Amino acid sequence: MPKITFMPQNIIIEAKTASPLLEAARLAGVSVETPCGGKGVCRKCLVKIISGKVDVKSGSYKNSKENHVLICQTNILDEDVTIEILSGLYGEEGKFDDVFDVKKINDFTVNPIVKQIDLQILKAAPLDGLSDFDRLEKSLKLKFSEIIKSIKIPLEILKTLPLKLRENDGKVKMLYYFENENLNIIDIINIENTNIYGIAIDIGTTTVTVWIVDLITGKIISRKTDYNAQIECGLDIITRINYAQKNLNELQSRILNTINNLIKIISDENKININRIYYASIAGNTTMIHLFLGIIPEYIRLDPYTPAVFKIPVFNAFETGIKININAPVKFAPSVGSYVGGDITAGALCTPLCEDKNEIILFLDIGTNGEILLGNNEFILGCACSAGPAFEGGGIEFGMRASQGAIDCFNISETGEITIKTIDNAPPVGICGSGIISIVGEMFEKNIIDAAGRFTDKFPDKIKKDKKPYKFYITENITISEADIDNLIRAKGAIFSACRTLLNNMGLAFDDIDKIYIAGGFGRYLNIENAKTIGLLPNIPPEKIIYLGNTSIIGAYQILLSEEKGKKVMEIADRITYIDLSNESGYMDEYLGALFLPHTDSDLFK
């Protein structure tokens, strides 16, 4: 059978001749986004043929010059082939996270709940009446000044305890953590010096990020990002909740495979034994955590919008399915509402909301599900709105994630000369979320579109009007349509109106805000002025707006390394008053007012 090599993952798989290339990718565990269900209409599954030949279905999109084809419309011939997944984030190390700003954002002392201790166990003596576990317990109580109500030892460790206590004259190293004065043993080893590791995980609707960290020093060993394999079952939260009605196990399996595959890549690259990974912290929105744990998410979307749980108990890795040390505790950032989850509470650790300050903060985590916090040391309000996937390139004909070749900046002169910039200065293959904002903002400024997002008569040679939706040519092969602009306007309208609703609840205006913190992957390339031009962000001084990067993973990292941060995130969650926008009478009026560029109330953007 022909061999198929997937790059940059460098995964090789054998496949049957004439079988679909997409099927081979899925068998190889390579995530490819196919939001149209493999019908060949969304063009999100573009791949590059590096070597070999493939059979492309007649009539489907193909770019012979760049060797680009749609993987969903391609079959395998009787020869080896190597392809590059263009849209994947797989294996990207740190490209999407401002990781080195962690210390600047919020300094803290490394003090994880998981610790190690050296013990000298008393030798067994004739007729002393003590079992091996009794001797271990006695040594522990002599060693610790804390009150120990109970000691929990996993069965597989108890099985080998007699050997371990006798191998090195009773000298052992124990890994453990406390929970409510109960000591939980994770592992007992005889190695004199060993590194111990933890992992921080951000489960996003679109992407999953994993960092592996030295639990002693706090050093980040490696960090990887990949698409959430659940994308193939739906782009947004509601679609996946609906899909889970009959396929909950599949969704759980997909996210576990994504996480475990990233862990394997990281551990193999750094020669780390996964059994030495003793702790995991996870942040994610409410639905993603339910799907990860295999909990029925149905009632999150049904009135009165009640999740199964907000504060997840500490489970061990075996219970969750994460492939690290099976007894490693897994800690979750708490949710506070059906759509305000642990990603935003963990992210709040990166802002002054976790400090005793009276400055008013607006914290935006902008993605498929927009989550927003407003507050200071006296109050915190939180809400969420369905922004849709436009900010991440979804729902846009030539939209794509913020990866190589994505247009992220657009300018057009008064004579119609177009200048674009792409990520990594690569040849343009699509438009990312920040690029869409740049294009729409520039077009509105230059009167190419009106306040409703409709094309004017300016530059008619660049606009195709033979059928609706009308399209404007950015390059020879890449366009933006009025339908694409509508999607962006709805997305920005949802975010802006949610912010206004929170402010109205407190009798505040945008001028009262001291700082706006923006999280989310697309914001890395966001032009603030363009965002204000279209009405996504308020017209306030640019120095008040700060981009933080992926605060969900940075928050999970802090929870992993600091017992104090773990307690602080719980305090933050308890302080948040959740505002359900569906029950806010003024929200729909605010939303309708925001469905224009920049807004129907021009005074907001003078």
C-alpha positions in Angstrom: 0.0 0.0 0.0 1.2 3.6 -0.7 2.8 5.5 2.2 1.3 8.9 3.1 3.5 11.3 5.0 1.9 14.2 6.8 4.0 17.3 7.5 4.9 19.1 9.7 3.9 16.3 12.0 6.1 13.8 10.1 3.5 11.1 10.6 3.6 8.2 8.1 0.7 5.9 7.5 -0.1 3.3 4.9 -3.4 3.7 3.0 -5.4 1.9 0.4 -5.2 3.0 -3.2 -8.3 5.1 -4.2 -9.2 5.8 -0.6 -9.8 9.4 0.6 -6.8 11.4 1.7 -8.9 12.9 4.5 -9.6 9.4 5.8 -5.9 8.7 5.9 -5.3 11.9 7.9 -7.9 10.9 10.5 -6.5 7.4 10.8 -3.1 9.0 11.4 -4.5 11.3 14.1 -3.8 14.4 12.1 -6.5 17.1 12.7 -7.8 18.8 9.6 -10.6 21.3 9.8 -13.6 20.4 7.6 -16.5 22.6 8.8 -18.5 22.0 5.6 -18.5 18.3 6.3 -16.1 17.5 3.5 -18.3 18.9 0.7 -15.4 21.0 -0.8 -17.2 24.3 -0.4 -15.5 26.0 2.6 -11.9 25.6 1.4 -10.7 25.3 5.0 -8.9 22.0 4.4 -6.3 23.3 2.0 -3.1 21.1 1.9 0.1 21.3 -0.2 1.4 18.3 -2.1 5.1 18.3 -1.5 5.9 15.1 -3.4 4.0 12.4 -5.2 0.7 12.6 -7.1 -2.9 12.5 -5.9 -6.3 12.2 -7.6 -8.3 15.4 -7.2 -12.1 15.1 -7.9 -13.2 16.8 -11.1 -14.5 20.4 -10.6 -13.1 20.9 -7.1 -10.7 23.7 -6.1 -7.1 23.2 -7.1 -4.1 25.6 -7.3 -1.6 23.9 -9.6 0.9 26.8 -9.2 1.2 26.3 -5.4 0.4 22.5 -5.5 -2.6 23.3 -3.2 -5.6 20.9 -3.1 -8.6 20.4 -0.8 -7.9 17.3 1.2 -11.6 16.4 1.4 -11.8 16.3 -2.4 -8.6 14.2 -2.9 -8.1 10.4 -3.2 -4.8 8.4 -3.0 -3.2 7.0 -6.1 -0.9 3.9 -6.2 2.2 5.8 -5.1 3.8 7.4 -2.0 2.9 11.0 -1.3 4.0 13.7 1.1 1.6 16.5 2.0 1.8 19.6 4.3 -1.2 20.5 6.4 -1.3 24.3 5.9 -4.0 25.2 8.4 -2.7 23.2 11.3 -1.1 24.6 14.5 0.3 21.2 15.3 3.8 21.4 16.8 4.0 25.2 16.8 6.1 26.1 19.8 4.9 29.2 21.5 4.0 31.0 18.4 0.5 31.9 19.7 1.3 32.6 23.3 3.1 35.5 24.9 4.7 33.1 27.3 7.7 35.2 28.3 5.4 37.9 29.6 4.2 35.6 32.4 6.4 37.0 35.0 5.6 40.6 34.0 1.9 39.9 34.1 1.9 38.5 37.6 4.9 37.5 39.6 4.5 34.6 42.0 6.4 32.1 44.1 6.7 28.6 42.8 4.8 26.5 45.3 2.7 23.7 43.7 0.4 21.5 45.7 2.4 18.5 44.5 5.6 18.1 46.5 8.3 15.5 47.1 9.9 14.5 50.3 12.7 12.1 51.3 11.8 9.6 54.0 13.7 7.2 56.1 11.3 4.4 57.0 11.8 2.5 60.3 13.0 -1.1 59.7 10.7 -3.9 60.6 11.3 -5.4 64.0 10.2 -8.8 65.4 6.8 -8.6 67.1 6.6 -4.8 66.8 3.0 -5.2 65.6 3.5 -2.8 62.6 2.8 -3.5 59.0 4.8 -1.8 56.2 2.0 0.8 55.8 2.0 1.4 59.5 5.7 2.1 59.4 5.2 4.5 56.4 2.4 6.2 58.3 4.5 6.6 61.4 7.4 8.1 59.5 5.1 10.6 57.8 3.5 11.8 61.0 6.9 12.3 62.5 8.0 14.3 59.4 5.0 16.6 59.0 4.0 19.3 61.4 0.6 19.6 59.7 -2.3 17.6 61.0 -2.9 14.5 58.9 -6.4 13.3 59.2 -5.8 10.3 56.8 -3.3 8.9 54.4 -4.6 7.7 51.1 -2.3 5.3 49.1 -3.3 3.9 45.7 -3.6 0.2 45.4 -0.8 -0.2 42.7 1.6 1.6 45.1 0.6 -0.5 48.0 1.3 -3.6 46.0 4.9 -2.7 45.6 5.4 -1.1 49.0 7.1 -4.1 50.6 9.8 -4.1 48.0 10.4 -0.3 47.9 10.8 -0.1 51.7 13.5 -2.8 51.6 15.4 -1.9 48.4 17.5 1.0 49.9 17.5 0.4 53.6 14.2 2.2 54.0 15.2 5.3 52.1 12.5 6.5 49.7 11.3 9.6 47.9 7.5 10.2 48.1 5.4 12.4 45.8 2.2 13.6 47.5 -0.4 16.4 47.8 -2.7 17.5 50.6 -6.4 18.0 50.2 -8.4 19.1 53.3 -5.7 17.7 55.7 -5.8 14.4 53.9 -2.4 13.3 52.5 -2.7 11.7 49.1 0.3 9.6 48.0 1.0 9.9 44.3 4.2 7.8 44.0 7.0 6.2 46.1 10.3 5.8 44.3 13.9 4.9 45.2 15.6 7.3 42.8 17.9 9.7 44.6 17.6 12.6 42.2 14.7 13.0 39.7 13.0 15.8 38.0 9.3 16.1 38.5 7.0 17.6 35.9 3.5 19.0 35.6 1.4 20.0 32.6 -0.8 23.1 32.1 -3.7 22.6 29.5 -6.0 25.1 27.8 -8.9 23.4 26.2 -10.3 25.9 23.7 -13.2 25.5 21.4 -10.8 25.8 18.4 -7.4 25.0 19.7 -5.7 23.1 22.6 -2.5 24.2 24.1 -0.2 22.1 26.4 2.8 23.3 28.4 5.1 20.9 30.2 6.7 22.5 33.3 9.4 21.6 35.8 7.5 21.6 39.1 10.7 22.5 41.1 11.9 25.5 39.2 8.8 26.5 37.3 10.7 26.4 34.0 8.6 25.8 30.9 10.2 22.8 29.2 8.1 22.9 26.0 4.7 24.1 24.7 2.6 22.9 21.9 -0.7 23.8 20.2 -3.0 21.9 18.0 -6.5 22.1 16.7 -9.2 20.6 18.9 -10.2 17.5 17.0 -13.8 18.2 17.9 -13.9 20.9 15.2 -14.9 18.2 12.7 -18.1 17.7 14.8 -18.9 21.4 14.9 -17.3 24.8 15.0 -19.1 26.3 18.0 -20.3 25.3 21.4 -24.0 24.9 20.6 -23.3 22.7 17.6 -21.1 20.4 19.7 -23.7 20.2 22.5 -26.3 19.1 19.9 -23.8 16.6 18.5 -23.2 15.3 22.0 -26.8 14.1 22.3 -25.9 11.0 20.4 -22.1 11.2 20.2 -20.8 12.3 23.6 -18.3 9.4 23.8 -16.8 10.4 20.4 -16.4 14.1 21.5 -14.7 13.0 24.7 -12.4 10.6 22.8 -11.5 13.4 20.3 -10.4 15.9 22.9 -8.5 13.2 24.9 -6.7 12.1 21.8 -5.7 15.7 21.0 -4.3 16.3 24.5 -2.6 12.9 24.8 -1.0 13.3 21.4 0.5 16.7 22.4 1.7 15.2 25.6 3.4 12.3 23.7 5.1 14.7 21.3 6.4 16.9 24.1 7.6 14.0 26.3 9.3 12.2 23.3 11.0 15.3 22.1 12.3 16.1 25.7 13.0 12.5 26.7 10.6 12.8 29.6 9.0 9.7 31.1 5.3 10.4 31.3 5.1 8.6 34.7 7.2 11.5 36.0 4.5 14.0 35.1 2.8 14.3 38.5 0.3 17.1 38.2 -2.1 18.7 35.6 -4.1 21.9 35.7 -6.8 22.5 33.1 -8.6 25.7 32.0 -11.5 25.7 29.5 -15.0 27.0 29.0 -17.9 25.2 30.7 -18.9 23.1 27.7 -15.4 22.0 26.8 -14.8 20.8 30.4 -18.1 18.9 30.4 -17.1 17.2 27.0 -13.6 16.5 28.3 -15.0 14.7 31.3 -17.8 13.0 29.4 -20.5 14.8 31.3 -23.8 15.4 29.6 -23.8 19.1 28.4 -27.4 19.2 27.1 -28.7 21.4 30.0 -26.1 24.1 29.5 -28.1 25.3 26.4 -31.6 24.7 27.8 -33.5 27.2 30.1 -32.6 27.7 32.9 -29.1 26.9 31.5 -27.8 24.7 34.3 -24.4 22.9 34.0 -23.7 19.7 35.8 -21.0 21.3 37.8 -19.1 24.6 38.2 -16.3 23.7 40.5 -14.8 20.3 39.4 -13.4 18.2 42.2 -9.8 17.1 42.0 -9.6 13.8 40.0 -6.6 11.7 39.3 -5.2 11.3 35.7 -6.5 7.8 35.3 -10.0 8.9 36.0 -9.8 11.7 33.4 -8.0 9.7 30.8 -4.9 11.9 30.6 -1.8 9.8 29.9 0.6 10.9 32.6 1.2 9.3 36.0 -2.1 7.6 36.8 -2.2 9.0 40.3 -1.4 12.6 39.4 -4.0 15.0 40.6 -5.9 17.0 37.9 -7.1 20.4 39.0 -9.7 22.5 37.0 -10.2 26.3 37.0 -13.7 26.9 38.1 -16.6 28.1 36.0 -19.2 30.6 37.1 -21.9 30.3 34.5 -23.0 28.2 31.5 -20.9 30.2 29.2 -18.4 31.9 31.6 -15.9 29.2 32.3 -12.5 28.3 33.7 -10.8 29.9 30.8 -11.9 33.4 31.9 -11.4 32.8 35.6 -7.9 31.5 35.0 -7.3 34.4 32.7 -8.3 36.8 35.4 -5.2 35.8 37.3 -3.3 37.7 34.6 -5.1 41.0 35.3 -5.5 43.4 38.3 -8.9 41.7 39.0 -6.9 39.3 41.1 -5.3 42.1 43.1 -6.7 44.6 45.7 -7.0 47.6 43.3 -9.8 50.0 42.7 -9.2 50.7 39.0 -12.0 49.5 36.8 -11.0 46.7 34.5 -12.7 45.4 31.4 -11.3 41.9 30.5 -12.2 40.5 27.1 -11.5 36.9 26.1 -12.5 37.1 22.4 -13.0 33.8 20.5 -15.8 31.7 19.2 -17.4 32.2 22.6 -16.7 35.8 23.8 -16.3 36.0 27.6 -16.2 39.3 29.4 -15.5 40.5 33.0 -15.9 44.0 34.4 -14.9 45.0 37.9 -12.4 46.1 40.5 -11.7 45.2 44.1 -15.4 45.9 45.0 -17.3 44.0 42.3 -16.9 41.7 39.3 -19.6 41.2 36.7 -19.3 38.5 34.1 -21.1 37.5 30.9 -20.7 35.6 27.7 -21.9 36.1 24.1 -21.9 34.0 21.1 -19.6 35.9 18.8 -19.3 33.0 16.4 -16.1 31.9 14.7 -15.5 35.0 12.6 -12.7 36.3 14.8 -10.9 33.0 14.2 -11.5 32.9 10.5 -14.6 30.8 10.6 -17.8 31.6 8.7 -15.6 33.5 6.2 -15.2 32.1 2.7 -11.4 32.6 2.7 -11.1 32.7 6.5 -8.4 30.8 8.3 -6.6 30.6 11.6 -3.7 33.0 12.5 -1.1 30.8 10.9 1.5 31.1 8.1 0.2 32.8 5.0 -2.9 34.4 6.6 -3.5 38.0 5.6 -3.5 40.1 8.8 -3.1 43.6 7.5 -4.7 45.4 4.5 -4.3 48.9 3.1 -5.7 50.4 -0.1 -4.8 53.7 -1.6 -7.1 56.3 -3.0 -6.1 55.0 -6.5 -7.0 51.5 -5.6 -3.5 50.1 -5.0 -3.7 47.3 -2.4 -1.0 46.4 0.1 -1.3 43.3 2.3 0.9 41.7 5.0 0.7 38.1 5.8 1.9 36.1 8.9 5.5 35.1 8.4 5.4 37.1 5.2 4.4 33.9 3.4 2.4 33.9 0.2 -1.3 34.7 1.0 -3.6 31.7 1.4 -6.5 33.2 3.3 -7.6 35.8 5.9 -7.3 35.5 9.7 -9.6 37.2 12.1 -7.4 40.3 12.7 -7.0 40.5 8.9 -10.8 40.6 8.4 -11.0 43.4 10.9 -8.2 45.2 9.1 -9.9 44.8 5.7 -13.4 45.9 6.9 -11.9 48.8 8.9 -9.9 50.1 5.9 -12.8 49.6 3.5 -15.1 51.6 5.8 -12.5 54.4 6.2 -12.0 54.6 2.4 -15.8 54.5 1.7 -15.7 51.2 -0.1 -18.4 49.9 2.1 -21.2 51.8 3.9 -22.3 51.6 7.5 -24.4 48.5 6.7 -21.4 46.8 5.2 -22.6 47.1 1.6 -20.2 47.9 -1.2 -20.4 51.4 -2.7 -19.6 52.3 -6.3 -16.0 53.0 -5.4 -13.5 50.7 -7.2 -16.1 48.8 -9.2 -13.4 47.0 -11.2 -12.5 45.2 -7.9 -16.0 44.1 -7.1 -17.8 41.1 -8.7 -21.6 41.7 -8.8 -22.7 39.0 -11.2 -24.5 37.2 -8.3 -24.9 37.7 -4.6 -23.2 37.9 -2.3 -21.1 40.6 -4.0 -17.3 40.0 -3.6 -14.3 42.3 -3.4 -11.0 41.0 -4.7 -8.1 41.3 -2.2 -5.8 39.2 -4.4 -6.4 37.4 -7.7 -7.7 34.3 -5.7 -8.8 35.7 -2.4 -12.0 37.7 -1.9 -14.2 39.1 0.9 -17.9 39.2 0.3 -20.8 41.2 1.8 -21.8 37.9 3.6 -18.4 37.8 5.2 -18.7 41.4 6.3 -22.2 40.6 7.7 -20.6 37.8 9.8 -18.0 40.1 11.2 -20.5 42.9 12.0 -22.7 40.4 13.9 -19.6 39.1 15.8 -18.3 42.6 16.8 -21.9 43.7 17.6 -22.2 40.8 20.1 -19.0 41.7 21.9 -19.6 45.5 22.0 -23.2 45.2 23.1 -22.2 42.7 25.9 -19.7 45.2 27.2 -22.3 48.0 27.1 -24.8 45.8 29.0 -22.3 45.1 31.8 -21.5 48.8 32.0 -25.1 49.8 32.1 -25.7 47.4 35.0 -23.2 49.4 37.1 -24.2 52.8 35.7 -20.8 53.2 34.1 -19.6 54.3 30.7 -16.5 53.4 28.6 -14.9 56.6 29.8 -15.0 55.2 33.4 -12.8 52.2 32.4 -9.1 52.5 33.5 -7.8 49.5 31.4 -9.1 47.1 28.8 -7.3 43.7 28.7 -7.7 41.6 25.6 -7.1 37.9 25.6 -7.5 35.4 22.8 -5.3 34.2 19.9 -6.6 36.6 17.2 -5.7 39.6 19.3 -1.9 39.0 18.8 -2.2 40.6 15.3 -5.1 42.9 16.1 -4.8 46.6 15.0 -6.5 48.6 17.8 -7.4 51.5 15.5 -9.1 49.1 13.0 -11.0 47.5 15.9 -12.3 50.9 17.0 -13.1 51.9 13.4 -15.6 49.0 13.0 -17.0 49.4 16.5 -15.5 46.3 18.2 -13.6 48.3 20.8 -14.7 51.7 22.3 -13.1 54.9 21.2 -10.8 55.3 24.2 -7.1 56.1 24.3 -4.9 53.2 22.9 -2.7 53.2 26.0 -5.7 51.9 28.0 -5.9 48.8 25.8 -3.5 46.0 26.7 -3.1 42.6 24.8 -2.2 39.7 27.1 -2.1 36.7 24.8 -3.6 33.3 25.7 -4.4 34.1 29.3 -6.2 30.8 29.8 -3.0 28.8 29.4 -1.0 31.4 31.4 -3.6 31.1 34.2 -3.5 27.3 34.1 0.3 27.6 34.3 0.1 29.8 37.5 -2.5 27.4 39.1 -0.1 24.5 38.3 2.8 26.2 40.0 1.2 28.0 42.9 -1.1 26.7 45.6 -1.9 30.3 46.4 -3.0 31.0 42.8 -5.2 27.9 43.0 -6.9 29.5 46.0 -7.1 32.9 44.3 -8.9 31.6 41.2 -11.5 30.1 43.5 -11.9 33.5 45.3 -12.3 35.3 41.9 -15.0 32.8 40.8 -16.9 33.3 44.1 -16.8 37.1 43.5 -18.2 37.1 40.0 -21.9 37.9 39.5 -23.0 36.1 36.4 -25.2 38.1 34.0 -27.3 36.0 31.7 -27.7 38.2 28.6 -30.6 36.2 27.4 -32.6 37.5 30.4 -31.3 41.1 30.1 -34.1 43.2 28.6 -31.7 45.9 27.3 -29.2 43.5 25.6 -31.1 43.0 22.4 -31.5 46.8 21.9 -27.8 47.2 22.5 -27.1 44.4 20.0 -29.3 45.9 17.3 -27.7 49.2 17.7 -24.2 47.7 17.2 -25.1 46.0 13.8 -23.7 49.0 11.9 -20.2 50.4 11.3 -19.2 51.5 13.8 -22.6 51.9 15.6 -25.9 53.6 15.3 -24.9 56.0 18.1 -22.2 58.1 16.4 -21.5 59.9 19.7 -19.8 56.7 21.0 -17.1 57.0 18.3 -16.5 60.7 17.9 
